[in-house]
């Protein structure tokens, strides 16, 4: 299991957010799209999967927890 997925699952678990396999696959696809388009358009300063997971995914979860 990739490190960023493990972190995502742990973070969601800590906040009682249910994450199933379908949601994980959607997050993977979203991450792939961010990385792909970030190389072309510099969408975000984060370059690694782990950086994107922390800065984009986890930060986005904060308002709902």
Wavefront OBJ file of the C-alpha trace (Angstrom):
o trace
v 0.000 0.000 0.000
v 1.310 3.403 -0.914
v 2.266 5.663 1.965
v -0.154 8.437 1.037
v -3.060 5.964 0.983
v -2.098 4.667 4.415
v -1.953 8.231 5.743
v -5.315 9.035 4.146
v -6.980 6.004 5.693
v -5.510 6.789 9.110
v -6.592 10.426 8.923
v -10.120 9.503 7.889
v -10.299 6.872 10.613
v -9.234 9.419 13.227
v -12.175 11.621 12.228
v -14.721 8.790 11.828
v -14.912 9.273 8.060
v -15.887 6.073 6.272
v -13.632 5.290 3.304
v -14.365 2.310 1.085
v -12.449 0.901 -1.884
v -14.442 2.997 -4.353
v -13.490 6.223 -2.579
v -9.849 5.170 -2.470
v -9.900 4.525 -6.219
v -11.431 7.955 -6.807
v -8.738 9.584 -4.667
v -6.058 7.709 -6.615
v -7.499 8.927 -9.913
v -7.804 12.475 -8.616
v -4.188 12.369 -7.438
v -3.050 11.096 -10.840
v -4.881 13.970 -12.532
v -3.363 16.534 -10.174
v 0.140 15.212 -10.839
v -0.411 15.036 -14.603
v -1.824 18.551 -14.959
v 0.514 20.015 -12.352
v 3.421 19.205 -14.667
v 1.753 21.193 -17.453
v 0.125 24.084 -15.608
v 1.794 24.295 -12.165
v -1.500 23.930 -10.307
v 0.115 23.418 -6.920
v 3.552 23.719 -5.378
v 3.431 20.166 -4.081
v 5.210 17.645 -6.293
v 5.024 14.277 -4.536
v 1.985 12.121 -3.807
v 2.605 12.501 -0.096
v 2.836 16.298 -0.289
v -0.350 16.484 -2.335
v -2.183 14.156 0.058
v -1.217 16.279 3.055
v -1.694 19.731 1.558
v -4.674 19.080 -0.712
v -6.604 16.104 0.649
v -6.125 16.481 4.407
v -6.487 20.253 4.379
v -9.735 19.837 2.434
v -11.096 17.491 5.104
v -10.538 19.910 7.970
v -13.773 21.945 7.553
v -15.933 18.831 7.861
v -14.321 17.459 11.001
l 1 2 3 4 5 6 7 8 9 10 11 12 13 14 15 16 17 18 19 20 21 22 23 24 25 26 27 28 29 30 31 32 33 34 35 36 37 38 39 40 41 42 43 44 45 46 47 48 49 50 51 52 53 54 55 56 57 58 59 60 61 62 63 64 65
